[in-house]
């Protein structure tokens, strides 16, 4: 289409659109945002709005669609949520003063990472925009910022595009800003995860302050600077609320890779994808939105420093002990709005009078909260009280300036409090009481002139006037009365008093709204000067909110304060999976111990499917995470090391978006653990090798266990159905066999969910399949086949006591015959003599007797 043939306005549209080719251009025309050409065709389908057309000059009709200005927010949010950008183009000059086409400019670019308002924005969730770059060492640097709160962090995210995008997805980053050279490298991976890539090659003219724990991360600064430049270029507003980027060295936090966060269901469940069933769901007793976001941040980055952890757990202990202080503080916190986001709106210039009223209400709670903490006997709580600045200056400003119940929109007026500004009060009085004043003036003029029929009227042409019939004209004072209009039977006049009041009355509303907008802007600008102090208060109150939530949860679910040692020993007595326990909600959860020490820090866990192996492993990891975020833990007693990293390989899941099979995902997660784990890490491996052939799987599983044992030395829980692996306890000194007990009754398996020493004697796979409801003929045939297989392979998993290392990996395997049970009854007698009957529970005795019965059956007795 020839641009010259278009109307001047359409040419203006295309000139602006040229700079925003990757965005929908919302072009302001009167009370509508209009879209044209391809934008109109696409938006009409996405937003399900009517597609029309407009005269484009000689070029004929062009596609057009639009949305009302006053209700545009919902449409913008829909587009941005679907991964699009929206450029807001407004008139930037008064149409009455414009010569030709009114000047228009894009005032803001809204993107998936910079959306700060909307119905779908979760109160307790952050919306992050990230920036990625390569460091000199080849690692990816990743910086993220929540534009609505101004808080940001920096980290490293591996060396592979997939690892960077996985980390971004786990951190809920919706948009990543990259330089040109990284776009093609990351595009495919980001697209598969529905993360938008935006290009920014320039760095900001100013430095972005960084809060650094450890050595200064100079290599991250260019990445942060590009993000700042992108925000300046797209937002075109003040960004004074942006806080220093927080960088913590890896050793200061417990590192949990994205796969492990997902496997452990830290902030969302695997099945439903929602928060229910996650660790966050369990712990979230917070009463403020910013407290909920802070809790998620702590779960993502648990501490790895003993002193910092104890600061939190000690404070939680004091809050549990001081029930009344805790209750009073939580009740006061319920009156605190989202101070972080309110401060962000003040900085961005979008805060309304109602939102400043919410800020005022929140600040008014700060002083009572501090007083309550100061009254506590707890040292940590009193110290926290000393860190709370109630921002009294800001509170005073807001109390003086903002009315008690401002309207939703500033356009209606009524935001500034009466008595704050004399001129505004006068204008409001004129607007409100103008008719009363006119009536009073009319009565006064009748008295002065003696003309009973004198009246004061108004029309749009002449404004206010005094009308006197011609028979009474001689009674008016010609010095004061100025003739304005002559009628057939009357004369209309204006007096100096009426002329003065006329200007006030006629312009009072408009002038009042204009003046009120100026006063409100001045108040907002004054509050903006105090944003750092407001953000510091938000940080203290959100921290206090999380700590009181920990105290509530710990007391409700009988959690205990963890004790940390200087070594690597782990002793969890009566440990429970807190989320599963809450879901059961009937007290039936079976607690279990987990004891790892220098001489035995690897557990090989056997037992049937559904018996609880994975749950047992997860509960150990969750106990460590809960302890290191500062919460009490679900156990009768817990003595823990400070763990530096957690790696998990739990559950069966493929990666369809990444084109990877279940087994490939399993191997990649295993590789990550083996490559990065240290002696201070915690490793959880569930059913390694099940995605390939039996021998391949066993070979991989054994090789991994040997590598962890001989070269890493980390605390490890390894579950398997390869019972042959239990023989490794004879060659790997720190490996200990445990099993999740089950029993068989009338041909059906009974899960006892109790972890006991020693290896399991049977997998009960067919019994589990029967419980799942497989057809009877399938179950019966499987039992027949199992009998045949066991007859062919007497050294299979049915033997109770594997001898030494796997014959599969023994160079002398061909010389060995099948393992045989000792048929001599004297062995049974010795075993019976060794039983400690006084210490055995009825269930222990039942299990032992059941095992003997099975042995006799296999020996043909």
C-alpha positions, 0 to 999 in steps of 0.5 A, a space after each residue: 500500500 502506498 503511504 502517500 495515498 493514505 490520510 494524514 492520520 493513517 500516515 502518522 499511525 504507520 510512522 509510529 508503528 514502524 518503531 513498534 513492529 513487535 507490539 499491538 499499537 493502541 492508537 488513541 482516537 477520542 474515547 477509543 484505542 484503535 488498531 489498524 491493518 494487521 494489528 486489527 485483523 489479529 486483535 479482533 480474533 484474539 480479543 473477540 471484538 468486531 472488525 470494522 474498516 475506516 476510510 484510508 484516503 485514496 487507498 480505500 477502506 482499511 481494517 480497524 478495530 478498537 476498545 473503549 479507553 475507560 475499559 482498555 485495561 482488561 483487553 491489554 491484560 489479555 494480550 499481554 497474558 498471551 505473550 504479546 506486547 502493547 504500545 500505548 499511544 496517546 495524544 500529547 498536545 491539546 487538540 484545540 491548540 494543534 495545527 493539523 494532526 494532533 501530535 501523538 506518542 507512545 507513552 508506555 510499552 506493556 510487556 509480559 514482564 512489565 505488567 504491573 496491574 490486572 485482575 489475574 495478577 496474584 497478590 502473593 506472586 511476583 511478575 518478573 522480567 529477566 535479563 540474560 548474558 554470557 560471562 567471561 567464564 561461559 556461564 549465563 548471568 541472570 538478573 530478574 526484577 519485579 517492576 511492581 515492587 522494584 525488588 530484584 536478584 542476580 544469579 548464575 544459571 549454568 552454561 547451557 541454553 536449556 538450563 538458563 530457560 529452565 531456571 527462568 521458568 522455575 523463577 516465574 520469569 515471563 520475559 527475558 531481555 537479551 542482546 542480539 547474539 543470544 537471541 537465536 541461541 535461546 529463542 527455541 528453548 524460550 519459545 518452548 517454555 512460553 517465555 518471551 525474548 526481547 532484544 536490548 543491546 544498549 546499557 543504561 547511562 546510569 549504574 544500577 546499585 547492587 547489594 552484594 553478599 560476597 565478592 562483587 559480581 562485576 560480570 553480572 553488571 552489564 546484564 543488569 544495565 541492559 535490563 535497566 535500559 530496556 525498562 527506561 526505554 519501554 516504561 518512559 516513567 520514573 523508576 525511582 522505586 527500583 531497589 538494589 539488585 541482590 546478589 548472593 554467592 552460591 555458598 550463602 544459599 541452599 541451591 535447588 535446581 529447577 527439576 528438584 523444585 518441581 519434583 519436591 513440589 515446593 510452590 506448585 503441585 506436579 499433578 494440578 499445577 496449582 499451589 494446593 499440595 505444595 510446601 508453599 500451600 502448607 506454610 502459607 499462613 501469612 496475612 499480607 500479600 507481600 508476606 506471601 511473596 516473601 515466603 515464596 522467595 525464601 522457599 526458592 532460596 533457603 539459607 546455607 549459613 548457620 547463623 542466619 538460619 538460627 536468627 529465624 528459628 530463634 525468632 519463630 521460637 520466641 513467637 511460639 512462646 509469646 502467644 499474645 504478642 504473636 496474636 496481636 501482631 498478626 491482627 495488626 498485620 491484617 490491616 496492612 495493605 501491599 506496601 511494596 506494590 503501593 510504593 511501586 505505583 507511587 513511583 510509576 505515577 499510577 497511585 490513586 487517592 484510594 491507594 494512598 489511603 491504603 498506604 496511610 492505613 498500612 503505615 498507621 499499623 507500623 507503630 503499634 506493631 513495633 510497640 507490641 514487639 518491644 513489649 515481648 520478652 524475646 531478644 530477637 523480637 525486640 531487635 526486630 522492633 528496633 528495625 521498624 521505622 513507622 515512616 511517621 513523616 509520610 503518615 503525617 502527610 497522608 493524614 493531612 492531605 488525603 480524605 478518609 474515604 477517597 473515590 476509586 478514581 481521581 477524576 471524580 475529585 474528593 481526594 484532598 481533605 477539607 482544610 488542607 488548602 484554602 483555595 480548594 475549600 473556597 472553590 468547593 464551597 462555591 460549587 456546592 453552595 453557589 445556588 444558595 449564594 445566588 438566592 441570598 444575593 437576590 434577596 439582598 438586592 430586592 431589599 436594597 432596591 425595593 423591587 419585589 419582582 427582581 430576580 437573578 437568572 442564568 443562560 449559557 450565552 450571557 451567564 448570570 444576570 439580574 432581571 428588572 421589569 422596565 417599570 422598576 428600572 428607575 429604582 436600580 443604582 446605575 453606579 452598580 448596575 451595568 446593563 447586559 441585555 434589553 428585553 421587551 418588558 425588562 432589562 438585564 444587568 450585572 453587578 460587580 459582586 455578581 460578576 465576581 461570583 459568576 466566574 467562581 461559580 461557573 469555573 469552580 468545578 473545573 478549577 477545583 478538579 484542576 487544583 485538586 489534581 495539582 495538589 494530589 500530584 504534589 502529595 504523591 511526589 512528596 511520598 515518592 521522596 520517602 520510597 526507600 524508607 517505605 520499602 524498608 518498612 515493607 521488608 521488615 513487615 513481610 519478614 515478620 509476617 512470614 515468621 509469625 506464619 511459621 510459628 502458627 504452622 509449627 504450633 498447629 502441626 506439632 513441628 519441632 525446632 531443628 538443631 544444626 551440627 557442624 558435621 554431616 550427620 542427619 538424625 530425623 526421629 519420627 519424621 513426617 511428610 508435612 503436606 501428605 500429613 495435612 492432606 490425610 488430615 486424620 492422623 493416619 500418617 506413619 512417621 519414620 526415622 532417617 539416620 545418616 552418619 559418617 559411617 553410614 550416609 547412604 541408604 538403599 531403600 527397597 520395597 513395593 510400589 505405593 509403599 511410600 519410598 518416594 514420600 519418605 525421600 521427599 519428606 527428608 528433603 522437605 525437612 532440610 528445606 523447611 529447617 533452612 528457611 527458618 521454620 520448625 520441622 515435622 519430626 519428633 526430633 531433628 539434628 541436621 547438617 547445613 546442606 549446600 545443595 539438593 538434587 533429586 531424581 524422583 518421578 517419571 516425567 518426559 519433556 515433550 516441549 524439549 523433545 526428551 523422553 522420560 529416560 533422557 530426562 532421568 539421565 540429565 537430572 542424574 548428570 546434573 547431580 553427579 557433576 555438581 554435588 559436594 560432600 555437603 549436598 543431599 541426593 535423592 534418587 528414585 528408581 534410577 534406570 527403569 526407563 531402559 532394559 533391566 541390565 542397563 538399568 542395574 548397571 547404571 544404578 550401581 555405577 552411580 551409587 559407586 561414584 557417589 560413595 567413592 568420589 562425592 560422599 554426599 548424604 544420599 537416599 537411593 530407592 530401587 526395585 533392583 533387589 540385586 543392588 542390596 548386595 552392594 552393602 558388602 562392598 560399599 562401606 557407608 551403604 545401608 539397606 533399609 526397606 519400606 515394610 509390607 505384608 501379604 494377607 489372603 493374597 493381598 498386599 498390606 502397606 505398612 509405610 514403616 521404614 525398617 533396616 534390611 532389604 525387602 524380600 519381595 516387590 509385590 508388583 502383581 499385588 499392586 496391579 491387582 489393587 489398581 484394578 487390572 483384569 483378573 485374567 491378566 493378574 492370574 497370567 502374570 502370576 503364572 509367568 512369574 512362577 516360570 521366571 523364578 523357576 528359570 532364574 533362582 538367583 532372581 529378586 525373590 531370594 531373601 539374602 543376596 550374596 555380595 556384589 551383583 553376579 552381573 558385574 562379577 567376572 567369575 559369574 559363570 562359575 557360580 551356581 544359583 543361590 540356595 537356601 539352607 534347608 537345614 532346620 538348625 538355621 531356623 532354630 538359631 534364628 528363633 533363638 536370636 529373636 528379642 521377643 520382649 522388644 518385638 511388636 505384634 507387627 514385627 512378629 507377624 512380619 517375621 512369621 510371614 517371612 519364614 512361611 515364604 521361605 518354606 514355600 520356596 524350599 518346597 516344604 
